[in-house]
Amino acid sequence: MTSVDALLGAARGGSLRAAGRLLSLAEGDRRAEVTAALPPASIRVVGVTGPPGAGKSTTVAALIGAYLERGLRVAVLAVDPSSPYSGGALLGDRIRMAAYAAHPGVLIRSLAARGHLGGLAAAVPAAVRVLAALSYDLVLLETVGVGQSEIEVAAVADPAVVVLAPGAGDAVQAAKAGLLEVADLLVVNKADRDGAERTARELRAETGGPVLLLAASSGRGIADLVEAIEAHRRSDTPERRAARARAQILAAAQTALRAHPELDCLAAGVAAGRADACTAAGVLLGRQP
């Protein structure tokens, strides 16, 4: 069994294989061992989410190029909460990131919630800690844009960039399905298509906030998006950081409670009327015998 310290040393020496092995351990049953070996470190995390087909991966690829031009080392965590067979970040639409796969300043990694101990709430922060220890400057965290993953990602990323597109159903309704709740920045991608301006107007009316127009495939609007991300960073406060930390703790706690060995038995008791939900919750939290 390879020691965490040996892998950490090799990864810091430039071994992508060692970095990948560390990330695998951090996502699995040796997570506690890995995180205990890591020194305190901070790293910026920018979340990119949105409905399938909105152009998230193209946007992430464009952001990689923009941040490389600024001299930053960039890591990408591409999260697929539905499939245990993501097989690497270059499959499917993530082929758009292929141009950077061999770049020495870029690491691209896929994560699938299924099969990872503790789900996204535990796997993503652990992976981010590894990347911080390896001296990456920025993590671009891409998610599929549906389900619980968005709430968990919003707790880690700042800002959370929500990418929508015209002509792929009602973008405003897609946003209402939950994405507006996690959005720090709203982006209408594929701005060269008909309906982009209308979608942007609808979103501005819905949210009362700014909406950026982007054509990620050509790079149009990327400079504006990077500046908006930087402006959001400059406006960060201790209160916002504490709120994100609080959300991370609660998301991790919820994930842990879902895996509690007594949960099914307690649920059966509540369903049969032998106990009430508040008492059962107390047992899960260790407050009741």
Secondary structure, DSSP 8 states (H G I E B T S, - for coil): ---HHHHHHHHHTT-HHHHHHHHHHHHTTTHHHHHHHS-----EEEEEE-STTS-HHHHHHHHHHHHHHTT--EEEEEEESS-S---STTSGGGGGGGGGTT-TTEEEEEEESTTSTT-HHHHHHHHHHHHHHTT-SEEEEE--S-STHHHHHHHH-SSEEEEE-TTSS-HHHHHHTTGGGG-SEEEE--TTSTTHHHHHHHHHHHHSS-EEE-BTTTTBTHHHHHHHHHHHHHT--HHHHHHHHHHHHHHHHHHHHHT-TTHHHHHHHHHTTSS-HHHHHHHHTT---
